Amino acid sequence: MRVWGNVLLLVSTDAEPKPASRERPLTVADLVRWANHAVERYGLLWLEAEAAEVKRPVSGHVYFVLRDKGAVIPAVMWRTTAARLRFALEPGLRVRVRGKLGVFDRDGRLQFYVDFAEPAGAGAAAAAFDELKRKLAAEGLFADQRKRRLPVLPRRIGVVTSRTGAALRDVVKTIQRRFPPVQIVVADCTVQGPSAPIQIVNALRMMQNANVDVVILGRGGGAATDLVAFNDERVVRAVVACPVPVVSAVGHEVDITLCDLAADARASTPTAAGELVVPVRAQLVRLLAVEERRLRREIGLRLRDARQELDGIGESARTTLRARLVARATELRRLELRLAATHPRAQLSARRSELARVEARLRANDPAPRLAARRAEVRRLEAALATAVRRTLDRRRAAFAQGVARLSALSPLRVLERGYALATRDGRVVSSAATVRAGDRLELRFARGRARATVDDVDE
């Protein structure tokens, strides 16, 4: 039994070869096992070197060599470890690996068994990533309060990605399947490599003049090291500065980039981004049909109530008009009675009575000259009286005609006949422009018929 740190190793009694001699030489297998036990005593080791000669057979294991200026050692990574890699192990990549030394029995060759690997400098990169993340978060670039809602039905969708990548095909296919009429504008850019950040920034700036309603920023699958451009500060600030909402579709669900945190929405894949920005057209059509039926029922109820209220207004107006007509008729009768009292016939009758009395007195006194003078005076007075009565009657008739005209002008129906209209909203009469807003629906009642209208502008 051997104890290496906190590792307990059980070894059979014949695990180590017995001392060799000329009479009892070692076998090759014994020698290899002896060497293997010797190097295993070192336990877990960390190496930093350049990977080369990377091979991936169908078994899923990865075979490569680790080298630097002084030496080369073969290395192997079993399939389960290789499946957990977060980056693409390529020839020429400098890596930091952890593992154990061992001797391969078949070849008697020393090799390094790797159980963990990361790109060299990953620790510094992670520290820089965390520092930049804290800095941008402190500026509020990741705050939920500044994030915008996506448009319900965008007319044009911008896509910032490589035109040759699978991400673009996935986005276009998804959008055209769900809502074919939507137009797609693509800004081509490199999504990995040294020039990727500035190309992505320029592509986002181009979208500002493309008249799009939402932008999808994305790329296809890849290792975590392929997402460096989307952790660049310039790209993150360009996402925040974009005048329309941005959907980040970078990497996979487990790979969170700074662009994901700064974007207005995040999708795990480009396909998911396409599903996020547009609805299914057939579902939307069905929803609109349901809403149309509901609105028709609501409008029907509103119209019925409006008609009833308008009928009530009309009846009230007719009642008011009848009362005013009765009052005017009473006033007219009073004026007629006053006019009758001053009618020329009544005046003439009174004058004749007076003349008769005068004649009687004259006959009694037989004053012929005075009687002639009185008769001439009577004729003059009769003529003056007839003229005065005619003028008074003309004035009374004109005043009566004006009263009738004013009474008729007060009728709501006569107002409508002069080209005016009665405006109502939700069954209530609109008497001031201050009570309506652009987009309100109004019903207009004319002298003959009704019409519905939408308010375009309001001048108070």
MIGUDREN-616342 format. One record per residue (C-alpha): y, z, x; residue in three letters. Coordinates in nm, 3 decimals, padded with zeros to 5 digits, m for minus. Layout:
{site {Y Z X} 'Ala'}
...
***
This chain:
{site {00.000 00.000 00.000} 'Met'}
{site {00.347 m00.091 00.128} 'Arg'}
{site {00.685 00.032 m00.001} 'Val'}
{site {00.984 m00.200 00.060} 'Trp'}
{site {01.293 m00.037 m00.082} 'Gly'}
{site {01.214 00.010 m00.451} 'Asn'}
{site {00.928 m00.243 m00.445} 'Val'}
{site {00.571 m00.119 m00.449} 'Leu'}
{site {00.317 m00.366 m00.306} 'Leu'}
{site {m00.058 m00.315 m00.330} 'Leu'}
{site {m00.257 m00.488 m00.052} 'Val'}
{site {m00.636 m00.525 m00.032} 'Ser'}
{site {m00.811 m00.371 00.269} 'Thr'}
{site {m00.880 m00.710 00.420} 'Asp'}
{site {m00.522 m00.843 00.361} 'Ala'}
{site {m00.436 m00.816 00.732} 'Glu'}
{site {m00.666 m00.969 00.991} 'Pro'}
{site {m00.842 m00.740 01.238} 'Lys'}
{site {m00.731 m00.752 01.600} 'Pro'}
{site {m00.849 m01.078 01.755} 'Ala'}
{site {m01.046 m01.115 02.073} 'Ser'}
{site {m01.215 m01.388 02.265} 'Arg'}
{site {m01.540 m01.295 02.105} 'Glu'}
{site {m01.389 m01.269 01.757} 'Arg'}
{site {m01.104 m01.527 01.733} 'Pro'}
{site {m00.882 m01.558 01.420} 'Leu'}
{site {m00.926 m01.831 01.163} 'Thr'}
{site {m00.628 m02.049 01.074} 'Val'}
{site {m00.621 m01.897 00.726} 'Ala'}
{site {m00.610 m01.550 00.881} 'Asp'}
{site {m00.323 m01.653 01.104} 'Leu'}
{site {m00.123 m01.801 00.817} 'Val'}
{site {m00.180 m01.490 00.605} 'Arg'}
{site {m00.082 m01.270 00.895} 'Trp'}
{site {00.241 m01.467 00.943} 'Ala'}
{site {00.311 m01.456 00.568} 'Asn'}
{site {00.276 m01.078 00.560} 'His'}
{site {00.508 m01.052 00.856} 'Ala'}
{site {00.794 m01.250 00.704} 'Val'}
{site {00.756 m01.091 00.360} 'Glu'}
{site {00.862 m00.758 00.513} 'Arg'}
{site {01.222 m00.886 00.515} 'Tyr'}
{site {01.237 m00.876 00.132} 'Gly'}
{site {01.521 m01.050 m00.057} 'Leu'}
{site {01.760 m01.249 00.160} 'Leu'}
{site {02.088 m01.434 00.095} 'Trp'}
{site {02.155 m01.766 00.266} 'Leu'}
{site {02.454 m02.000 00.260} 'Glu'}
{site {02.381 m02.354 00.370} 'Ala'}
{site {02.397 m02.720 00.273} 'Glu'}
{site {02.129 m02.853 00.035} 'Ala'}
{site {01.956 m03.177 00.135} 'Ala'}
{site {01.653 m03.389 00.049} 'Glu'}
{site {01.649 m03.264 m00.312} 'Val'}
{site {01.333 m03.365 m00.501} 'Lys'}
{site {01.245 m03.301 m00.865} 'Arg'}
{site {00.885 m03.393 m00.950} 'Pro'}
{site {00.755 m03.401 m01.309} 'Val'}
{site {00.631 m03.043 m01.270} 'Ser'}
{site {00.990 m02.921 m01.305} 'Gly'}
{site {00.995 m02.746 m00.968} 'His'}
{site {01.273 m02.836 m00.722} 'Val'}
{site {01.200 m02.898 m00.353} 'Tyr'}
{site {01.482 m02.926 m00.099} 'Phe'}
{site {01.589 m02.815 00.245} 'Val'}
{site {01.864 m02.579 00.354} 'Leu'}
{site {02.043 m02.676 00.670} 'Arg'}
{site {02.341 m02.601 00.884} 'Asp'}
{site {02.444 m02.708 01.233} 'Lys'}
{site {02.174 m02.498 01.400} 'Gly'}
{site {01.856 m02.530 01.192} 'Ala'}
{site {01.672 m02.654 00.884} 'Val'}
{site {01.432 m02.465 00.658} 'Ile'}
{site {01.236 m02.603 00.358} 'Pro'}
{site {01.306 m02.436 00.023} 'Ala'}
{site {01.143 m02.438 m00.318} 'Val'}
{site {01.271 m02.333 m00.659} 'Met'}
{site {01.010 m02.286 m00.930} 'Trp'}
{site {01.053 m02.448 m01.270} 'Arg'}
{site {01.166 m02.131 m01.454} 'Thr'}
{site {01.439 m02.068 m01.198} 'Thr'}
{site {01.548 m02.432 m01.196} 'Ala'}
{site {01.586 m02.424 m01.575} 'Ala'}
{site {01.844 m02.146 m01.545} 'Arg'}
{site {02.071 m02.338 m01.306} 'Leu'}
{site {02.433 m02.365 m01.430} 'Arg'}
{site {02.520 m02.651 m01.196} 'Phe'}
{site {02.369 m02.974 m01.067} 'Ala'}
{site {02.191 m02.920 m00.733} 'Leu'}
{site {02.273 m03.238 m00.541} 'Glu'}
{site {02.230 m03.341 m00.177} 'Pro'}
{site {02.530 m03.242 00.034} 'Gly'}
{site {02.632 m02.951 m00.193} 'Leu'}
{site {02.692 m02.625 m00.008} 'Arg'}
{site {02.513 m02.345 m00.190} 'Val'}
{site {02.454 m01.971 m00.170} 'Arg'}
{site {02.089 m01.884 m00.251} 'Val'}
{site {01.881 m01.570 m00.282} 'Arg'}
{site {01.507 m01.553 m00.216} 'Gly'}
{site {01.219 m01.455 00.011} 'Lys'}
{site {01.063 m01.606 00.319} 'Leu'}
{site {00.700 m01.716 00.298} 'Gly'}
{site {00.443 m01.934 00.473} 'Val'}
{site {00.289 m02.217 00.273} 'Phe'}
{site {m00.089 m02.181 00.325} 'Asp'}
{site {m00.176 m02.549 00.311} 'Arg'}
{site {00.074 m02.666 00.573} 'Asp'}
{site {00.122 m02.339 00.761} 'Gly'}
{site {00.493 m02.405 00.719} 'Arg'}
{site {00.766 m02.145 00.686} 'Leu'}
{site {00.978 m02.196 00.372} 'Gln'}
{site {01.231 m02.014 00.158} 'Phe'}
{site {01.140 m01.932 m00.206} 'Tyr'}
{site {01.467 m01.936 m00.406} 'Val'}
{site {01.504 m01.724 m00.722} 'Asp'}
{site {01.885 m01.765 m00.765} 'Phe'}
{site {02.144 m02.022 m00.657} 'Ala'}
{site {02.515 m02.083 m00.702} 'Glu'}
{site {02.768 m02.316 m00.543} 'Pro'}
{site {02.914 m02.170 m00.226} 'Ala'}
{site {03.252 m02.018 m00.296} 'Gly'}
{site {03.156 m01.949 m00.657} 'Ala'}
{site {03.266 m01.588 m00.617} 'Gly'}
{site {03.615 m01.691 m00.505} 'Ala'}
{site {03.629 m01.954 m00.779} 'Ala'}
{site {03.532 m01.694 m01.039} 'Ala'}
{site {03.801 m01.458 m00.912} 'Ala'}
{site {04.061 m01.736 m00.926} 'Ala'}
{site {03.942 m01.825 m01.277} 'Phe'}
{site {03.978 m01.465 m01.398} 'Asp'}
{site {04.323 m01.431 m01.239} 'Glu'}
{site {04.449 m01.751 m01.403} 'Leu'}
{site {04.296 m01.645 m01.734} 'Lys'}
{site {04.479 m01.311 m01.722} 'Arg'}
{site {04.806 m01.482 m01.630} 'Lys'}
{site {04.792 m01.736 m01.914} 'Leu'}
{site {04.680 m01.473 m02.163} 'Ala'}
{site {04.978 m01.256 m02.068} 'Ala'}
{site {05.207 m01.551 m02.148} 'Glu'}
{site {05.053 m01.573 m02.496} 'Gly'}
{site {04.889 m01.914 m02.445} 'Leu'}
{site {04.560 m01.790 m02.591} 'Phe'}
{site {04.712 m01.591 m02.879} 'Ala'}
{site {04.579 m01.667 m03.227} 'Asp'}
{site {04.934 m01.645 m03.369} 'Gln'}
{site {05.043 m01.966 m03.193} 'Arg'}
{site {04.741 m02.170 m03.295} 'Lys'}
{site {04.793 m02.429 m03.566} 'Arg'}
{site {04.574 m02.521 m03.861} 'Arg'}
{site {04.401 m02.856 m03.845} 'Leu'}
{site {04.520 m03.120 m04.095} 'Pro'}
{site {04.298 m03.148 m04.401} 'Val'}
{site {04.290 m03.528 m04.395} 'Leu'}
{site {04.436 m03.681 m04.076} 'Pro'}
{site {04.545 m04.046 m04.084} 'Arg'}
{site {04.505 m04.103 m03.708} 'Arg'}
{site {04.292 m03.905 m03.466} 'Ile'}
{site {04.353 m03.904 m03.092} 'Gly'}
{site {04.062 m03.872 m02.850} 'Val'}
{site {04.123 m03.781 m02.486} 'Val'}
{site {03.808 m03.851 m02.282} 'Thr'}
{site {03.640 m04.112 m02.066} 'Ser'}
{site {03.595 m04.439 m02.250} 'Arg'}
{site {03.258 m04.490 m02.081} 'Thr'}
{site {03.119 m04.146 m02.163} 'Gly'}
{site {02.881 m04.041 m02.436} 'Ala'}
{site {03.145 m03.806 m02.579} 'Ala'}
{site {03.355 m04.095 m02.708} 'Leu'}
{site {03.055 m04.263 m02.872} 'Arg'}
{site {02.957 m03.937 m03.040} 'Asp'}
{site {03.308 m03.871 m03.174} 'Val'}
{site {03.360 m04.226 m03.304} 'Val'}
{site {03.016 m04.239 m03.463} 'Lys'}
{site {03.066 m03.905 m03.637} 'Thr'}
{site {03.415 m03.984 m03.771} 'Ile'}
{site {03.320 m04.330 m03.893} 'Gln'}
{site {03.013 m04.188 m04.067} 'Arg'}
{site {03.208 m03.913 m04.244} 'Arg'}
{site {03.542 m04.086 m04.319} 'Phe'}
{site {03.554 m04.455 m04.216} 'Pro'}
{site {03.923 m04.525 m04.309} 'Pro'}
{site {04.056 m04.285 m04.043} 'Val'}
{site {04.200 m04.463 m03.738} 'Gln'}
{site {04.101 m04.345 m03.388} 'Ile'}
{site {04.328 m04.371 m03.083} 'Val'}
{site {04.161 m04.325 m02.743} 'Val'}
{site {04.341 m04.220 m02.423} 'Ala'}
{site {04.105 m04.302 m02.136} 'Asp'}
{site {04.087 m04.055 m01.847} 'Cys'}
{site {03.849 m03.920 m01.585} 'Thr'}
{site {03.694 m03.591 m01.697} 'Val'}
{site {03.566 m03.463 m01.362} 'Gln'}
{site {03.660 m03.498 m01.000} 'Gly'}
{site {03.982 m03.435 m00.804} 'Pro'}
{site {04.193 m03.677 m01.010} 'Ser'}
{site {04.069 m03.554 m01.350} 'Ala'}
{site {04.338 m03.286 m01.418} 'Pro'}
{site {04.639 m03.515 m01.375} 'Ile'}
{site {04.469 m03.795 m01.571} 'Gln'}
{site {04.393 m03.557 m01.859} 'Ile'}
{site {04.755 m03.431 m01.857} 'Val'}
{site {04.888 m03.789 m01.868} 'Asn'}
{site {04.647 m03.879 m02.149} 'Ala'}
{site {04.767 m03.581 m02.356} 'Leu'}
{site {05.128 m03.687 m02.297} 'Arg'}
{site {05.048 m04.040 m02.414} 'Met'}
{site {04.924 m03.892 m02.742} 'Met'}
{site {05.277 m03.763 m02.811} 'Gln'}
{site {05.389 m04.122 m02.881} 'Asn'}
{site {05.069 m04.234 m03.053} 'Ala'}
{site {05.163 m04.094 m03.396} 'Asn'}
{site {04.835 m03.904 m03.428} 'Val'}
{site {04.779 m03.600 m03.651} 'Asp'}
{site {04.520 m03.422 m03.434} 'Val'}
{site {04.375 m03.465 m03.083} 'Val'}
{site {04.016 m03.413 m02.966} 'Ile'}
{site {03.988 m03.327 m02.595} 'Leu'}
{site {03.630 m03.345 m02.475} 'Gly'}
{site {03.352 m03.465 m02.253} 'Arg'}
{site {02.976 m03.491 m02.265} 'Gly'}
{site {02.721 m03.251 m02.126} 'Gly'}
{site {02.713 m03.138 m01.766} 'Gly'}
{site {02.683 m02.841 m01.539} 'Ala'}
{site {02.941 m02.562 m01.534} 'Ala'}
{site {03.080 m02.700 m01.207} 'Thr'}
{site {03.163 m03.026 m01.389} 'Asp'}
{site {03.412 m02.844 m01.610} 'Leu'}
{site {03.657 m02.753 m01.335} 'Val'}
{site {03.925 m02.991 m01.463} 'Ala'}
{site {03.935 m02.809 m01.797} 'Phe'}
{site {04.014 m02.480 m01.620} 'Asn'}
{site {04.312 m02.634 m01.441} 'Asp'}
{site {04.645 m02.468 m01.526} 'Glu'}
{site {04.819 m02.803 m01.570} 'Arg'}
{site {04.566 m02.914 m01.828} 'Val'}
{site {04.584 m02.583 m02.016} 'Val'}
{site {04.965 m02.602 m02.039} 'Arg'}
{site {04.945 m02.966 m02.153} 'Ala'}
{site {04.711 m02.859 m02.435} 'Val'}
{site {04.958 m02.592 m02.546} 'Val'}
{site {05.254 m02.834 m02.523} 'Ala'}
{site {05.084 m03.101 m02.736} 'Cys'}
{site {05.294 m03.141 m03.055} 'Pro'}
{site {04.986 m03.175 m03.279} 'Val'}
{site {04.677 m02.950 m03.307} 'Pro'}
{site {04.418 m02.991 m03.029} 'Val'}
{site {04.042 m02.949 m03.072} 'Val'}
{site {03.858 m02.868 m02.748} 'Ser'}
{site {03.504 m03.010 m02.725} 'Ala'}
{site {03.423 m02.933 m02.362} 'Val'}
{site {03.085 m02.834 m02.224} 'Gly'}
{site {02.832 m02.637 m02.425} 'His'}
{site {02.834 m02.326 m02.639} 'Glu'}
{site {02.781 m02.098 m02.338} 'Val'}
{site {03.051 m02.263 m02.123} 'Asp'}
{site {03.394 m02.129 m02.224} 'Ile'}
{site {03.681 m02.304 m02.046} 'Thr'}
{site {04.049 m02.213 m02.044} 'Leu'}
{site {04.114 m02.526 m02.252} 'Cys'}
{site {03.880 m02.384 m02.517} 'Asp'}
{site {04.090 m02.066 m02.528} 'Leu'}
{site {04.423 m02.253 m02.543} 'Ala'}
{site {04.321 m02.517 m02.797} 'Ala'}
{site {04.395 m02.472 m03.167} 'Asp'}
{site {04.023 m02.503 m03.243} 'Ala'}
{site {03.701 m02.523 m03.042} 'Arg'}
{site {03.387 m02.727 m03.105} 'Ala'}
{site {03.066 m02.681 m02.909} 'Ser'}
{site {03.009 m03.059 m02.875} 'Thr'}
{site {03.204 m03.383 m02.934} 'Pro'}
{site {02.990 m03.445 m03.243} 'Thr'}
{site {03.087 m03.104 m03.380} 'Ala'}
{site {03.453 m03.188 m03.308} 'Ala'}
{site {03.427 m03.504 m03.516} 'Gly'}
{site {03.279 m03.304 m03.802} 'Glu'}
{site {03.557 m03.048 m03.768} 'Leu'}
{site {03.856 m03.284 m03.796} 'Val'}
{site {03.750 m03.499 m04.094} 'Val'}
{site {03.577 m03.416 m04.423} 'Pro'}
{site {03.294 m03.614 m04.575} 'Val'}
{site {03.460 m03.889 m04.779} 'Arg'}
{site {03.202 m03.883 m05.060} 'Ala'}
{site {03.240 m03.507 m05.101} 'Gln'}
{site {03.618 m03.542 m05.107} 'Leu'}
{site {03.599 m03.814 m05.373} 'Val'}
{site {03.383 m03.588 m05.590} 'Arg'}
{site {03.622 m03.300 m05.542} 'Leu'}
{site {03.920 m03.519 m05.635} 'Leu'}
{site {03.741 m03.632 m05.950} 'Ala'}
{site {03.685 m03.270 m06.053} 'Val'}
{site {04.050 m03.186 m05.980} 'Glu'}
{site {04.167 m03.491 m06.174} 'Glu'}
{site {03.973 m03.383 m06.481} 'Arg'}
{site {04.113 m03.032 m06.451} 'Arg'}
{site {04.469 m03.163 m06.416} 'Leu'}
{site {04.427 m03.390 m06.715} 'Arg'}
{site {04.317 m03.095 m06.928} 'Arg'}
{site {04.606 m02.886 m06.800} 'Glu'}
{site {04.859 m03.164 m06.860} 'Ile'}
{site {04.720 m03.216 m07.211} 'Gly'}
{site {04.769 m02.848 m07.290} 'Leu'}
{site {05.119 m02.851 m07.143} 'Arg'}
{site {05.212 m03.162 m07.345} 'Leu'}
{site {05.081 m03.008 m07.665} 'Arg'}
{site {05.284 m02.694 m07.606} 'Asp'}
{site {05.589 m02.902 m07.513} 'Ala'}
{site {05.557 m03.105 m07.834} 'Arg'}
{site {05.536 m02.789 m08.040} 'Gln'}
{site {05.838 m02.640 m07.867} 'Glu'}
{site {06.032 m02.965 m07.907} 'Leu'}
{site {05.943 m02.972 m08.278} 'Asp'}
{site {06.074 m02.617 m08.303} 'Gly'}
{site {06.395 m02.717 m08.126} 'Ile'}
{site {06.435 m03.013 m08.363} 'Gly'}
{site {06.381 m02.798 m08.671} 'Glu'}
{site {06.629 m02.542 m08.542} 'Ser'}
{site {06.882 m02.819 m08.480} 'Ala'}
{site {06.830 m02.958 m08.829} 'Arg'}
{site {06.876 m02.613 m08.982} 'Thr'}
{site {07.195 m02.559 m08.783} 'Thr'}
{site {07.321 m02.903 m08.881} 'Leu'}
{site {07.253 m02.840 m09.251} 'Arg'}
{site {07.439 m02.509 m09.235} 'Ala'}
{site {07.736 m02.676 m09.070} 'Arg'}
{site {07.734 m02.956 m09.327} 'Leu'}
{site {07.735 m02.702 m09.613} 'Val'}
{site {08.028 m02.521 m09.451} 'Ala'}
{site {08.214 m02.850 m09.407} 'Arg'}
{site {08.144 m02.946 m09.769} 'Ala'}
{site {08.283 m02.611 m09.889} 'Thr'}
{site {08.594 m02.663 m09.680} 'Glu'}
{site {08.625 m03.015 m09.814} 'Leu'}
{site {08.606 m02.891 m10.175} 'Arg'}
{site {08.877 m02.638 m10.103} 'Arg'}
{site {09.095 m02.913 m09.957} 'Leu'}
{site {09.026 m03.134 m10.258} 'Glu'}
{site {09.140 m02.857 m10.491} 'Leu'}
{site {09.458 m02.812 m10.290} 'Arg'}
{site {09.506 m03.189 m10.286} 'Leu'}
{site {09.454 m03.210 m10.661} 'Ala'}
{site {09.728 m02.954 m10.711} 'Ala'}
{site {09.969 m03.175 m10.520} 'Thr'}
{site {09.844 m03.505 m10.672} 'His'}
{site {10.124 m03.737 m10.797} 'Pro'}
{site {09.983 m03.724 m11.148} 'Arg'}
{site {10.022 m03.347 m11.159} 'Ala'}
{site {10.370 m03.372 m11.009} 'Gln'}
{site {10.457 m03.651 m11.249} 'Leu'}
{site {10.329 m03.454 m11.543} 'Ser'}
{site {10.540 m03.158 m11.438} 'Ala'}
{site {10.844 m03.381 m11.392} 'Arg'}
{site {10.788 m03.544 m11.729} 'Arg'}
{site {10.765 m03.206 m11.892} 'Ser'}
{site {11.086 m03.106 m11.725} 'Glu'}
{site {11.242 m03.440 m11.828} 'Leu'}
{site {11.137 m03.383 m12.183} 'Ala'}
{site {11.303 m03.047 m12.180} 'Arg'}
{site {11.617 m03.196 m12.029} 'Val'}
{site {11.618 m03.478 m12.287} 'Glu'}
{site {11.584 m03.230 m12.559} 'Ala'}
{site {11.876 m03.037 m12.428} 'Arg'}
{site {12.072 m03.358 m12.382} 'Leu'}
{site {11.992 m03.474 m12.727} 'Arg'}
{site {12.115 m03.146 m12.850} 'Ala'}
{site {12.438 m03.188 m12.658} 'Asn'}
{site {12.423 m03.572 m12.655} 'Asp'}
{site {12.547 m03.603 m12.304} 'Pro'}
{site {12.477 m03.972 m12.257} 'Ala'}
{site {12.624 m04.006 m11.906} 'Pro'}
{site {12.450 m03.699 m11.780} 'Arg'}
{site {12.123 m03.817 m11.930} 'Leu'}
{site {12.148 m04.150 m11.747} 'Ala'}
{site {12.221 m03.971 m11.423} 'Ala'}
{site {11.928 m03.736 m11.483} 'Arg'}
{site {11.697 m04.027 m11.549} 'Arg'}
{site {11.805 m04.203 m11.231} 'Ala'}
{site {11.748 m03.880 m11.039} 'Glu'}
{site {11.404 m03.844 m11.194} 'Val'}
{site {11.310 m04.198 m11.091} 'Arg'}
{site {11.428 m04.132 m10.738} 'Arg'}
{site {11.237 m03.808 m10.725} 'Leu'}
{site {10.927 m03.977 m10.864} 'Glu'}
{site {10.945 m04.245 m10.592} 'Ala'}
{site {10.999 m03.982 m10.320} 'Ala'}
{site {10.720 m03.771 m10.463} 'Leu'}
{site {10.479 m04.065 m10.470} 'Ala'}
{site {10.562 m04.145 m10.106} 'Thr'}
{site {10.517 m03.781 m09.997} 'Ala'}
{site {10.191 m03.748 m10.189} 'Val'}
{site {10.059 m04.072 m10.036} 'Arg'}
{site {10.143 m03.955 m09.684} 'Arg'}
{site {09.989 m03.612 m09.742} 'Thr'}
{site {09.675 m03.772 m09.884} 'Leu'}
{site {09.650 m04.007 m09.582} 'Asp'}
{site {09.681 m03.712 m09.341} 'Arg'}
{site {09.422 m03.512 m09.534} 'Arg'}
{site {09.183 m03.806 m09.536} 'Arg'}
{site {09.227 m03.861 m09.157} 'Ala'}
{site {09.171 m03.491 m09.088} 'Ala'}
{site {08.862 m03.495 m09.308} 'Phe'}
{site {08.727 m03.806 m09.129} 'Ala'}
{site {08.781 m03.637 m08.789} 'Gln'}
{site {08.601 m03.325 m08.908} 'Gly'}
{site {08.308 m03.530 m09.028} 'Val'}
{site {08.302 m03.724 m08.697} 'Ala'}
{site {08.306 m03.400 m08.492} 'Arg'}
{site {08.032 m03.253 m08.707} 'Leu'}
{site {07.822 m03.564 m08.658} 'Ser'}
{site {07.886 m03.560 m08.282} 'Ala'}
{site {07.738 m03.208 m08.262} 'Leu'}
{site {07.401 m03.334 m08.386} 'Ser'}
{site {07.139 m03.344 m08.102} 'Pro'}
{site {07.002 m03.665 m08.246} 'Leu'}
{site {07.339 m03.837 m08.223} 'Arg'}
{site {07.366 m03.719 m07.860} 'Val'}
{site {07.033 m03.880 m07.782} 'Leu'}
{site {07.140 m04.202 m07.959} 'Glu'}
{site {07.436 m04.227 m07.725} 'Arg'}
{site {07.199 m04.277 m07.425} 'Gly'}
{site {07.147 m03.914 m07.326} 'Tyr'}
{site {06.806 m03.756 m07.273} 'Ala'}
{site {06.668 m03.403 m07.318} 'Leu'}
{site {06.492 m03.285 m06.997} 'Ala'}
{site {06.218 m03.020 m07.013} 'Thr'}
{site {05.985 m02.867 m06.754} 'Arg'}
{site {05.681 m02.665 m06.854} 'Asp'}
{site {05.812 m02.673 m07.212} 'Gly'}
{site {06.155 m02.531 m07.123} 'Arg'}
{site {06.487 m02.716 m07.146} 'Val'}
{site {06.639 m02.790 m06.803} 'Val'}
{site {07.015 m02.732 m06.818} 'Ser'}
{site {07.098 m02.695 m06.446} 'Ser'}
{site {07.003 m02.888 m06.131} 'Ala'}
{site {06.969 m02.555 m05.952} 'Ala'}
{site {06.649 m02.479 m06.147} 'Thr'}
{site {06.454 m02.781 m06.016} 'Val'}
{site {06.323 m02.886 m05.677} 'Arg'}
{site {06.217 m03.214 m05.525} 'Ala'}
{site {05.867 m03.302 m05.643} 'Gly'}
{site {05.897 m03.123 m05.984} 'Asp'}
{site {05.756 m03.304 m06.286} 'Arg'}
{site {05.997 m03.338 m06.585} 'Leu'}
{site {05.952 m03.471 m06.940} 'Glu'}
{site {06.247 m03.670 m07.083} 'Leu'}
{site {06.301 m03.692 m07.462} 'Arg'}
{site {06.506 m03.995 m07.574} 'Phe'}
{site {06.631 m04.089 m07.920} 'Ala'}
{site {06.309 m04.292 m07.948} 'Arg'}
{site {06.013 m04.187 m07.736} 'Gly'}
{site {05.944 m03.976 m07.428} 'Arg'}
{site {05.893 m04.034 m07.054} 'Ala'}
{site {05.767 m03.832 m06.757} 'Arg'}
{site {05.948 m03.836 m06.421} 'Ala'}
{site {05.925 m03.681 m06.073} 'Thr'}
{site {06.236 m03.533 m05.905} 'Val'}
{site {06.310 m03.714 m05.573} 'Asp'}
{site {06.631 m03.535 m05.480} 'Asp'}
{site {06.847 m03.252 m05.616} 'Val'}
{site {07.229 m03.236 m05.598} 'Asp'}
{site {07.348 m02.897 m05.720} 'Glu'}
***
